Amino acid sequence: MKSTIKRKTFAAIYRLLNRVSPLAEDCGTLCQAACCNCGGDSSDEDGLDFEMGIYLLPGEEKLFTRKETWLKWSVEYAEDYDFPDSWFGKIYFVRCNCAPHCPREMRPLQCRFFPIAPHLTDDDELLLIYSDSKLPYTCPLISKKMELTPSFLKSSYTVWKRLIQDPLIYDLVKWDSCIRETITAVYPK
């Protein structure tokens, strides 16, 4: 899969998102950094059983050497998983090695955006919503619908507006949006 987004654009996006956070304080103190917990295989009450990790967005791998000691890399094939039909070929799945934490300035995009996710309406209007992914933990930001910082929401929205200009990322966001039954917009309201 070939992204239309250049490495320097991803680097600029990382720099922008380095300056913002969902809360004014460290949200990891609310949940003991559950999303960064690297206990290996885990299982929750819903029967999810997997090693915590995330897929990189198409082209995001350009920012990494794949020799980072704080990440474990898997190369998968999009055709083997539930991705849009336009997705084919290699996709990258990464897991933290937790030594003890990743370099914050190099966190993958999906980590930086959490707890929000992009959603496209039937009219292709971009909204940010609380993530509705099944998780092996409870995120208080989502469960309590906590107020997120305006700078985080505005920056994330700006970045998603740019990211969905890439046809592969647009297809993924549209794909995810089509399977949601209900949403509540966090931004814009």
N, C-alpha and C positions, 0 to 999 in steps of 0.2 A: 504494500500500500504506500502510496506516495502522497504526502501532504503538500499543499500549496503554501504552507506557512514556513518561512525561512527561519534558520537557526537564530539569527539576530533578532527576529520578532519574538520568538519564544524567550530569548534572554531578556528583552525589554519587558515582557509580560512578567517574568520572574521578579525583575527589579521593582516593578510597580506593586506587585502583590507582597513583596518583602516589607513594605511600609504600612501594611494594614493587618488587622486581626479582628476576628468576630466580636471579641469583647475588649474592653479597655485593659482588663487584667488577663492573666493566663487562664484560659478556659480549662486547661488540663488539670488544674487544681480542683475543679468541680467533680471530676470523674476518675482521678488518679491516672490521667492520660490514657484512657481506655483505647482510643483509636491508635495509639502508638504502642500498645501492649504487644510484645513479641514473644508470647509464651509458646509459640509453635502452633501445633494443631489445637483448635479450640472447638467447643460445641456449646450451643445455647439451648434455651428452653424450646425454641422452634425447631430444633433438630439440625440446625446448620452445623456443618462440620467441615472446616477448611482452615488453611493457614492464612492469617491476615495479610492482605496485600491489595494492590490496585493495578489496573491497566493504565498504561500511559496513553495519552491521546496521540493520534497519528502525527508523527513528526517530532513529538516531544523528546524522543530518544536521542535526537541530535545534540541535546545538551549534556549528554552523559557519555563516558568512555566505555561503560559496561565493565570497568575494572574497579568501581567504587567498592571499598571494603564494607561500607555500611548498608549495601543493598545486595539482595540475592535476585538474580535475573532468571526469568523463564521466557523462552521464545515459544509462542503458541501460533496457531493458525486460525484466523478469524472464522473460516468455514466450519471449524469444529465446535464453535460456540454460538451463542444467541446474539449475533450482531446483524446490522443491516445488510441487505444483499450487496450493496456497493463495497462492502468490506471483504477483502480477500487477501490472502498472503499473511505475512508475519505481523504479529502484534506482540507487544512486550508487557509482561506482568512482572511487577517488582514487589519484593517483601523487604521490610527492614530487618537488618541483622541486630539492631538495638545494641550498639556499643558505645555508650548507653542510649544515645538518641542520634537521629540523623542530623547532619548540618542543616540548620533551619533554613538557610538561604538556598538550599538545593532541594527542598521538599518538592515532590511532583505536584502538578496542578490540582489533581483531585484532592490531595491533602490540604492544599491552600484554600480551596473553595469550601471545604466542609465547614459547617453543616448544611450548606445550600447546594442546590442543583438547578441547572437551567431547564426551562420548560418553554416550548413553543405552542402557542394557541393554534386553533384551526386557521386563523388569519395570519399566522407567522409572527405574531407579536411575542417578543421575548419577555419572559417573566423569570424571576428567581423565586424558588420555593424551598421549603425545608426538604432536605434529602429524604426520599422515601425508600431507600435501599434497605434490604434486610441486613441487619447487623447483629453480631454476636455480643453486643453490649447495648446499654441504654445511654444515649447522649442527652444530658440535661438541657442542652441548648434546644434540642428538638422536642423532647418530651414536655418541657415547660414552656415551649414557644418563647424563649427568651429574646428580648430586644437585642438586635445585633447593631454594631456600630455603623453609623451612616457612611463613614469612609470605606469600610469593608464592603458594604453593599454596593456603593457607587463604583468602586474600583472593579469589583467582581462583575458587575453588569457591563462596564466598559470592555473588559477583557472578553466576556462571552459574546458581546456584539462583534468583536473582531474574530474570535475563534469560529463562529458559525458561518463566516464567509468562506471557510474551507468546506468544500462539498462533503468530505468524509465526516467531519465533525458535525456539520449541519444534519446529515443523515442520521447520525447517532442520537443527537438531541431530539430530532423529530421522532425517531423510532421509540425512544424512551417516553416521550410526551404522549404518543398515541396509546400507550398501554395504561396510562394513569386514568383512574376513574374520577377522582376529585382532586382538586388542588386549592391551595390558599396561597396567593401571592404574598411574598415577603417584600419584594421590590420589583418594579414600582408598585405602590399600593393604589 
